[in-house]
Amino acid sequence: MRPPISRSGVLEGADYLIEVPEGWRGGLVVYAHGIQRGSGTGTVTAPPLATQIVRKGHAWIASGYRAREYQPHLFIEDLIALRQLFFKEIGQPRWTIIYGQSMGGHIAVASLELHPGLYQGGLAECGLVDGISIADYLLAYTAAAELIAGVPRAGTTRSLMSRQKACRSGASNNGTPEISSAAAPYAIR
């Protein structure tokens, strides 16, 4: 019987976790977490269903992502790289599904659409699958609160209203796409 494997590490700037139970049955769940605010790399978390996944004899992997905020195009790449690492170091699973919550649901749906055949299925819990329109709504809501309060959101160098204007014009902040421009290619239409 194959012994259990529990690993953590950093891959291309993103923390990751790999869990493979004793007697692995060949299934792999790729977990995509929701949005994390602030700067720096994301924090890797285990899927909420981790115990059940392992109890059923299947493996799971999770990435903290190389950045924070709403950048699904980067996070899709981070999960694909982690999946490839799993194949290389653990072995090829019989099947692979992607499971995401909130922004992770958007990542799951976009991954299934943009990379057909990479996953055999997916689960999006409370997924931000409306694409950019919901992100625009949340951005506009926050900008309105800023305007009413007269104070830009803490930790930002410019207000969300000016950030949204930059997004619409295609400008970016230090080469990093802003919310609208980052998610637009992956919007579900």
N, C-alpha and C positions, 0 to 999 in steps of 0.2 A: 504494500500500500504506500502511496506517495505521501511523504511527510508534509505538514502544513508549512506555508511560507507567509511571512509577514515582513514586508519591506517598506522603507521610506527612503526618500532621497530627493535630489534636485535634478530636473531634466530641462535643459534649455531655459534656465532661470525660473522654473516653476517647481515648487514642492509637490511631491506625489506620495501616494500610498498604494500598496499592492497587497491584497489579502487573498490567499489561496488555501482552502481548507484541506485537511487530511482526506485522502481519497477523492480528490477533485474529480468531478463528473464531466468536466469539459465545457461548462457554460461560463461566460464572462459578461459581467455587467459593468459598463463604463458610466461612471456617475459624473454629472455636470451640475455643480452647485449654483445657487443664485448669486445675484450681484453683491459685491462687497464694495463699500465706499472708501474713499481715501486714496492715498498714493502708495507706491511700492507694489510688491508682489502680493498676490492673494494668499489667503490662509486655506490650506487643504483640510477638508472635512470628510468624514466617512458618510456614506449614504445612510439616510434614516432606516432603510431596509437592510442594512449590513448584516445584522444578526440572522435575519430570515434567509438572506442570500447564501450565507455560509452554512447555515443549518441544512439547507437543501443540497449542499455539496458543490456550490458554484463559487467562482472567484469574483472579486470586484476590484476596480481600480478607480482612483480619484486624483484629480489635479487641483492644486490651489490656483493655477493659472499664473502666467508671468506678469500680470498687471491686475489692476482693479478697475472699477467702474464698468460701463457698458460697452464691451468690445468683443462681441461674439466671434468676429472673424479671427481674432487671435486665439480665442479659447477653443474653437473648433480645431485649429492647428495643434494646440497644446494636447488635446485629448487624442488626436490621431497619432502624434509622436509617442504618447504614453502607451497607446494600444500597440504600436510597433515595438516598443521596448518590451512589453509583456510577451509578445510573440517570440522575440529574440531570446529573452532570458528564462521564460517559463515554458513556452510552447504554444502551439496554435490551438485555440479552443475549437470545440465542435460548433459553437454558435456564439455570437456577440450581440448584445443589445445595448442601447444607450438609454439612460434614465436621467431626466433632469427636472429640477424644480425652479419655478419662477424664470429668471433669465436662462437658467439651465434647460428649461423646457423649450425656450427659443433655440438654444444651441442644439438640443436633441432633434427638433423638427428640421432645422436648417441642415444639420449633418445628414439626416436621412434624405433630404431633397438634393443636396449638393454632392453627396458621395454615395450614390446608390450602390448597393452590394457590399458596402463596408460593414454595415450592421444588418442583422436579420430582423430587427424590430426595434421599437422604442416606446418609452413611456414618458409623457410630459405631464407632470403634476403642476397645476396652477401655472402653466407655461405662458410666457409672454409671447404668444404665437400670433398676435395681431401685428407683429412686426413693429415698425417704427412709429406707427400712429399712437400706440399706447405710451411709448417713450416720449414722444412729442407732448402728449397730454400731461404726463408727469413733470416734464421740464417746464411747460407753460404754467402749471399749477404752482410749482416752486418759484418761478420768476414772479408770478403775481404776489405771492406771499412776501418775496423780497421787496417788491415795489411798495406794498402796503406798509411793511415794517421799516422801510427806508434803509435797510442794511443788507449788503450782499451776504450770501451763504458763507458761513465760517470756513476758513481754510482755502478759499479761492482767491485768485488774484484779480479776477474780474467777475462781474455779476453774470448770472445765468442768462439774463436777457442779451447781453453782448455776446456770450458764448453761442446762444442759439442763432444770432445773426451771423456769426462766423461760420457756423455749421451750414447754414443755408447758402452761404456764398462759396462753400467748398474749402474755406481756410481751416487750418488745424492748429493745435496748441503744441508747439515743439515737435512737430512731425507726427503726433499721435492724433488719430481721428477723434473727433468729438462724438457725442452720443448719436446724433442724426446721421452723420456721414459714415460712422462705423457700422451701424446696424442696417442702413438702407439696402445694401446688396443682398441681405438675408431676410428682408421683409417677406412675409407670406402674402401673396396676392391672389 
